[in-house]
């Protein structure tokens, strides 16, 4: 994964009743194919899901406790799920085609 570009995003937050969980949804835009974008995860993130809205390959990686984790390749229209505790972490992603919305749901 190459240089990092800030993504354009929209964000919504929902608190799940009777649980100590806040769900934050992001719609991130990957404008250019094979360009790495980033998104900071919410504080005390417990895990996340990430996928594309179009059929294309998604590569994703993140920094966990200061260590960059090896990128994962997510096949078209599949969801990547990570259920670890992320504190002050950033997710990095890129798509095989441009002008793609990447959906990210984080749990904190």
Buried (B, 14 or more C-beta within 10 A) or exposed (E): BEEEBEBEBEEEEEEEEEEEEBBBBBBBBBEBBBBBBBBEBBEEBBBBBBBBEBEBBBBBBBBBEEEEBEBBEBEBEEEBEBEEEBEEBBBBBBBBBEEBBBBBBBBB
